[in-house]
């Protein structure tokens, strides 16, 4: 820390009250470096001004970059915890441990306001009055639960449109898995009662559900509604079978989240496993990996993990069990309870964060630790296998490149229309979809009309745009172009002529032409031989005369074809979107100042673009909102167009 900065911080710290609060360290360009909370702000901040020999590695690096500090004084330690969590979420400081879990885990949504509610999978939780179950950290377990529910309860599965427009009951009704209220007379009260049973089942309240189903079955039998009674009987049998299968997951804890934490040997990677226990049964778990470059202690990591994990819409249990003791159990429990809404609390009056002590708690923690270590073992084994896979690719092709960061580009168009290009990124042999990019290539402007239908021109355009924003420190290990020598040379030409300072190895991947002469037909035709059921892939590299034929099934074949297929899929996806937009667009959109309302009035009045083109200036100006000057602009633009098909477009 610079002397002037140290002096300025000492003066600021000396003026602070001995009260709880939050401090925010900022760098020279005022970016937020670290957010922390303290029971006493002066005492905590003074530790950053102590001798570097007594500081941790993280504190030394942080103090070297600190330029200023801001403080916010609060009333209690709980308020400091909540404010710290909020500021970490807002700024994402580099020196804080972050739960980089920005993906939206799926929920099961049940809208009880509908006439015939159904279970739908959504990624975001809205304040629309619906009931949400989840989130589910494992999508596979989510759909396993859905299949189980649909096998037990005859719920409506089709969409609202299918439900309204269907001509007859679906096949699920024939299999006894749907009551078919679309065509059959079904009581809404009975259906909504079944939805409540579904919610009870998914929340683990099987005992109450069993009693409810038995009473409903008896009532239906008394009313001589034997088909409904048989449906309740089938649900009871399926529920008892599920309960029998779940006995192995039985615990002595009623409702708890058990959290285990493990670190690697260097303490740079932290692995956390959360085991969910509801109604004495293990209901699932979640595995998380945190990066700890500054080797923070377990207490600090667990403290930040809990605040960020339960910050998301998650059901808060009555008990959160940890394997070690934290300094602020009471304040942390109150902070977690305060930041969660009533629905997320699950109706609990309080939440307790504590260390395992009882025998049942230790048994649950042992299960959680075993699952955590198993997940770590599987993750490390998969990473080692991926490294071996990349090394095998390099060995097969005799490459000196690392292939750690490889990018691939592909161009997609329809006869020169709707041209798009994709760029996909593979890191350590796996796709990194956060770095995918799509380029819309203009082909209607005077300066880019030559690109329409020209793959080489499109490749040159994309490579130029891509390299113009590239930094020398972020150059990929290799770039693959979907195509042959022509596409490869087009990319290399742009790089050498306009960006010679960027040294990028370019490859191109294309299918080998395998033609065999057939005497039966007297002509050349593509024919699959007995020994070769698939066309060979050829890999071109700039600077090498001959292409390398990739052997089918080899590591290099699987790696490069997967890379190319992913680029093709991504390009085709955006090309379809662009073509759909083009097909639903109107030529009148290119007339300046002609909005949606005026275009609609013109088409309602004249029925087609051909009629608009043939109309006089006075006829066009007779449409409300169209001036004579605007009518002249419309006629001037449409005069060069051909609308002989007389179709509204």
SULLINRA-V737799 format. One line per field, one symbol per residue. phi: phi as a letter, one per 30 degrees, with the letter a starting at -180 (. if undefined). Layout:
phi=???
//
This chain:
phi=.dedddddddddddddddbdlbbbdbddciddcabbcbdbedddddddcddedccdedddddddcdcabcbbdbdbddddddddddddddchddccdcddbddcddcccbcddddbdbcbcbcbccccidccckdcdcdddddddddddddccdddcdddddddcdcadddddddicadhddbcdbddddddddddddddddcicddddddddddddddddddicdddddddddddddddddddddddcdbccdbaccbcbbbdddicbccbbccccbhibdckabcbbccbdchddeeddddddddddddddbddddbcccdbdcdbeddddddddddcdddddiiddabbcacdbdddddddddddddddddddddddddddddddddddddddchccddhdbbbbbbcbabhicidbbcbcbcchibdcddcdbbcdcdbcdedbdddeicddddddddddddddcdcddcdddabccdlcdddddddddddddcbddccbdcbbbbdddccbdcddciadbdbdddcbcbddccccbdjcdcdcddddjddddddddddddddddddddddddddddddcccddddddicdddddddddddciaddddddddddddddddjcdddddddddddddcccbddhcdb
//
